[in-house]
């Protein structure tokens, strides 16, 4: 089972991404445990409570701690998690390299873009 975290401070965006991920994992025959978080702190707490993720879809601009700061803390605890930034901000792409992001997708993302990263 693949553990996937989705973190964005916009609830509608989280719901949209969850729907995409559920459809994709079903199509490619992968069982997924998907957890939704609405801030960097929520994501870190979810990891403390339920364990590490295999993949995290993470926004950059979050209320409070941003996605880059969140990823720095994540990397201290887990070097293997695949961080996929899903954001509206192209100007942060160079910061993503510092936390060894797996991918950087600009919103709006298509199902094909997400599928390519999950595969």
Secondary structure, DSSP 8 states (H G I E B T S, - for coil): -EEEEEE-S-HHHHHHHHHHHHHHHHHTT--EEEEEESSHHHHHHHHHHH---SEEEE-SS-SSS-HHHHHHHHHHH-SS-EEEEEES-GGGHHHHHHTT-SEEEESS--HHHHHHHH-
